[in-house]
């Protein structure tokens, strides 16, 4: 499994020594911050795999066409299609705009099924696949499912594997964010099926609080990253490396 750290502009140098070639860039920041944009554009030109998010998780969603435009400029490998947190019906409505479905190249589409229940999530997924004729690059599994669904994302993956046995071998799975414990969430998901990657700002959030992130730590609290809050770069690198190394054990 590959790990994509979410890193604010003031910490991008963290990426220079950890050998990460898998990235998760925030679309809203690419649009508003030239330094952030230039950094990921350089990585894109080097052939790094970059996923560009739509801002839904931060409830900061610029016009989708603007996100697509900037994502293509940095040579993004995938673009997260429109979604609405915990709302399957609204997610389908957000995707129903013909332009939003056609401006993203088919093999760059990451769909994100949403819902508060298992049935709502599955219904959303079925409609998304139908709308796009099943032609997508990947499926993103949102982190809030860890909290809202009994059994978390592992349960959702069990359902997906059971109901879509053919699709799961053809479509990559990416875990969008971490709710509490990156190590537990990585191992739980990997026990169900192959997961291509996971992203998180947790390693940087811990560095911002001067805390070392280790697999042995019992992580019960949800710690959010403060954008551009100062932190020790070496500690940030250690935290990113610890999660990336742990994830790589599930390749």
N, C-alpha and C positions, 0 to 999 in steps of 0.2 A: 504494500500500500504506500502511496506517495503522500507526503505532507506539504501543504501549501500554507505557509505562515501569512497571517494578515499583519502587515507592518505599516505604521504611519510614516509619513515623509521624513520625520526627524530620525527615524531608525532604520532606513533602508540599507544602510551600510552593514546591518546585521546579516543580510543575505550574501554578502561578498565572501564569507569564509565558511559557510556551512554546506556549500555544494548543492543548494536547492535549485532544481530546474523546473519545478512545478509551482505555479503561482496563482494567487487569487487576488485580483485587483478590484477595488471598488469603483464602479462607474462614475459615481458622483464626484469622487476625488480626482479621477482622471480629467474630468471637465473643469474643475475649479482650481486645480493646483498644477501649474506648469512643471515644477520639479518632479512631482509624482508621475505625471504623464511622460516626461522625457526619460525617466528611469525605466519605466516599463516598456516604452517604445524601444529603448536600447536592448532590453532583454528579448523582446519580440524579434528584433532584427538578428539576434544571435540564435534564434530557433528555440527559445524556451517555451514551454507550454503554459499559456496564460488563460485563465478563466476570468471573464469580466462579469461582475455582479450588477444587478439592476437597482440596488439600493433598498429593496423591500425590507430586509432585516433591520436596517437602520431607520426605516420609515422616512427615507430621504430619496425620493424617486424622481429624478429629472425626466423630461420627455424621453420615451424609450428610443425614438429615432436618433436622438443626440448620443445616447449611450452606444448604440450600434455604430454610429459614425466614428466615435473615438476608439471603440474597440477594434474596428477594422484598421484604423490608423496605426495601432500598436501591434498589428498582426496577431490578434487574439486567436487562440485555438478554439475557444468556445465562448458563448454568450448566454447568460441566464435569461430565459424568456420571462415575460411579465408574470408576476404572481402576487397574491395578496395573502399576508400571513394568516394562517388558521382559517381561511375562508375558501373552500373549494369552488363555490358558485361564483364568487367575485374573481377568482383566478381565471376561470373559464371566460368570464366576460372581458377581463383584461386582455386575454389572448385572442378574443374573437375579432378584434380589429384586423381586417385583411392585410393592412400594411405591416402590422407588427409580425404577422406570420410570414410575409414574403421578403422583408428586408434582411432577415437573418439567413445566411446560407444554410441549407438543410443540415449539412454535416457539422455545423457549428452550434446547433441548438441544444441547450440544456433545459429540459423542462423540470418544473418543481411542483409536483402535486401537493395540494394543500387540503387541510381539513382538521376538524376537532375530534373526529371519530375515525375508526378503521374504515367504515363503509363510505364516509364522505371522502376520505383520501383515495380509496380505490376507484370510486366513481369519477373523481377529478382526473385521476391517471387515465382511465379508460377514455374519457372525453378528449383529453389532450392528445393521446395517441391517435384517436380517430380524426381529430381536426388536422393533424399533421401527416396523415396517412402512414403513421408509424415511422416516419423518417426523421430521426433525431440522432444526436451524438451521445447524449447521456441523460441520466435522470439524477437530479439532486434531491437528497433526502434531508428535509429541514430539521434543525436541531430542536425546535420546540416539541417535536414528537416524543423526545425523551421525557418531557414533563407531562404531556397531555394524554399519551397512550400507555396503557398498562403493558409493561414489557419494553417500552421505548422503541427506538428505531430497529432493534433486533426483531421485535414482533412484526413491524411493518415489512421488513425484509423477508421474514418467513412467509407472510402472505403473498408477497410479490413472487417469491421463488415458487410457491405452490401454484399460483394462478397464472403465472406467465413464464413457464419453464423454458419456452423457446426464446422469448425476448431477452431473458436474463443472460443468455450466452452471447447475445449480439449487441447489447447496449451497456455501456460503462455506467457504473454507479459511483456517485460522489456524495460524501457526507458533508452537508453544509453546516459548518460551525460545530462547536462543542458546547454542551449545556453546562456540565460540571467538570467531569474527569475525562480528559482526552485518552488516557490509557485504558480505562474501563470501556469507554465507548468504542474505541478502536477494536479491542479484543472481542467485545460482544458482537459487533457487526461482522467481523472477519470469521467468526464461528459459524455464520449462516451462509455466506457466499463470498465470492471474490469482490473486493471493493477496490476500485482504482485509486481513490484518493480521499483526503479529508482536509479541510481548511480550518484555521482557528487563530484568534488573536490572544488566546489564553497564555501562551508563553511570554508574550510581550506584556500582558496585563500583570503577570506575576513579577516580571522584571521591574515594572513600574512601582511595585510594592517591595522591591528588593528581596524577593523570595526565589529560591531555587526550585525548579519544577522537576520532580523525579517520579518514576513509576511507583516507588514505594509510598509516596504521599497519598493519604486518604483525602480526597478532595470532595467536600460536601457543600461548599459554598460556591455560588455563581459570582465570579469576579469579571467585571467588564473592563475592557481596555478603554482608556481615556485617550482620545486622538491627540497625538503630538505632545503628550505629557512626557517630560524628560525621564530617561532611564539609563542604566549602565549598559553600554553596548555589549560588553563581554558577557554579562549575565544574560542578556537577551539572546546572544548566540548560543550559550549553553542550554538555555531553555528550549530554543528552537531545535537544536541538535538532538536533545534528549527525546523530544516527541518524534522527530523525523526518523531517528534510529529505531525507536520502538515500532513505529508504523511500518518500517521497511522489513521487519521480521515477518510480516504477513504478506509478502510478495508471492 
